[in-house]
Amino acid sequence: MKTTGNTDKFFKEIKDELKKGSTQKTHPFRYFTLGTVGLDHFVRLRTVVLRDFSEELKCSFYTDYRSKKIIHIKENNKVGLLFYDPEKLLQIKIEGLANIIKGKAKEEEHGQTIQEQSRKEYTTALAPGTPLKDAAPLEYLNEENHFCVVEVTPYKIEYLKLEQPEHIRVRFSNRNELWNGEFLVP
Ligand SMILES: Cc1cc2nc3c(=O)[nH]c(=O)nc-3n(C[C@H](O)[C@H](O)[C@H](O)COP(=O)(O)O)c2cc1C
């Protein structure tokens, strides 16, 4: 994955920080905001955990296959990801295409990294978002689970750092496997 021009160091910073977000539990990029827009045309936002950041810049998270975000992604796989580091005043915005991966192989590959309690979250008898009379107790399924992985392949990445004397804003666009970076007015 190559970039062109003098924006390279910002691209490297993005990759380094996202990698840390996927591997370090306390890193501010560990959690990000995922935006989806389904057929209803309403944007829906939620926090998810960055589980993996690959060499190809794919960002992965885990979810329940029955959740609204999956319905949205099936209707429209163009999604937005928002990362923010309040200490560095660094914001990364990603636009990408989401791919839902379900099945035993993926589950086993990622299974090692999921703790027992988290695993349980994908086995509720009722789908996420179903209204309840009371907060607890929840009923769980024994055999079945609705775990899936969503991989987002970015096609646009925007870097913004607020600093003095001037803020820095860089937009990276992917064309034919080549990332092109350009500075923007912040
Ligand atoms: C700190 C935090 C981390 C979360 N991580 C995830 C996650 O990794 N995957 C997920 O599906 N939901 C996660 N959630 C819950 C989502 O924010 C959201 O409420 C839920 O997935 C339902 O969203 P939906 O109805 O739009 O699909 C997290 C919530 C919080 C507060």
The ligand as a MOL file (V3000), in Angstrom:
LIG
                    3D

  0  0  0     0  0            999 V3000
M  V30 BEGIN CTAB
M  V30 COUNTS 31 33 0 0 0
M  V30 BEGIN ATOM
M  V30 1 C -17.8180 1.2140 25.1720 0
M  V30 2 C -18.7590 0.5420 24.2240 0
M  V30 3 C -18.2610 -0.3950 23.3300 0
M  V30 4 C -19.1330 -1.0630 22.4700 0
M  V30 5 N -18.6220 -1.9760 21.5740 0
M  V30 6 C -19.4570 -2.5940 20.7170 0
M  V30 7 C -18.9440 -3.5060 19.7380 0
M  V30 8 O -17.7430 -3.7470 19.6230 0
M  V30 9 N -19.8450 -4.1060 18.9120 0
M  V30 10 C -21.1880 -3.8520 18.9830 0
M  V30 11 O -21.9340 -4.4370 18.2210 0
M  V30 12 N -21.6860 -2.9840 19.8820 0
M  V30 13 C -20.8740 -2.3500 20.7490 0
M  V30 14 N -21.3730 -1.4450 21.6460 0
M  V30 15 C -22.8240 -1.1940 21.6560 0
M  V30 16 C -23.1680 -0.2510 20.4930 0
M  V30 17 O -22.7070 1.0490 20.7760 0
M  V30 18 C -24.6730 -0.2260 20.1940 0
M  V30 19 O -25.3930 0.2970 21.2870 0
M  V30 20 C -25.2360 -1.6020 19.8600 0
M  V30 21 O -24.3170 -2.3450 19.0910 0
M  V30 22 C -26.5590 -1.4910 19.1010 0
M  V30 23 O -26.3580 -0.7230 17.9320 0
M  V30 24 P -27.3310 -0.8340 16.6610 0
M  V30 25 O -28.7250 -1.0070 17.2220 0
M  V30 26 O -27.1710 0.4700 15.9400 0
M  V30 27 O -26.8960 -1.9970 15.8550 0
M  V30 28 C -20.5190 -0.7570 22.4920 0
M  V30 29 C -20.9860 0.2090 23.3680 0
M  V30 30 C -20.1270 0.8460 24.2130 0
M  V30 31 C -20.6830 1.8880 25.1570 0
M  V30 END ATOM
M  V30 BEGIN BOND
M  V30 1 1 1 2
M  V30 2 1 2 3
M  V30 3 2 2 30
M  V30 4 2 3 4
M  V30 5 1 4 5
M  V30 6 1 4 28
M  V30 7 2 5 6
M  V30 8 1 6 7
M  V30 9 1 6 13
M  V30 10 2 7 8
M  V30 11 1 7 9
M  V30 12 1 9 10
M  V30 13 2 10 11
M  V30 14 1 10 12
M  V30 15 2 12 13
M  V30 16 1 13 14
M  V30 17 1 14 15
M  V30 18 1 14 28
M  V30 19 1 15 16
M  V30 20 1 16 17
M  V30 21 1 16 18
M  V30 22 1 18 19
M  V30 23 1 18 20
M  V30 24 1 20 21
M  V30 25 1 20 22
M  V30 26 1 22 23
M  V30 27 1 23 24
M  V30 28 2 24 25
M  V30 29 1 24 26
M  V30 30 1 24 27
M  V30 31 2 28 29
M  V30 32 1 29 30
M  V30 33 1 30 31
M  V30 END BOND
M  V30 END CTAB
M  END
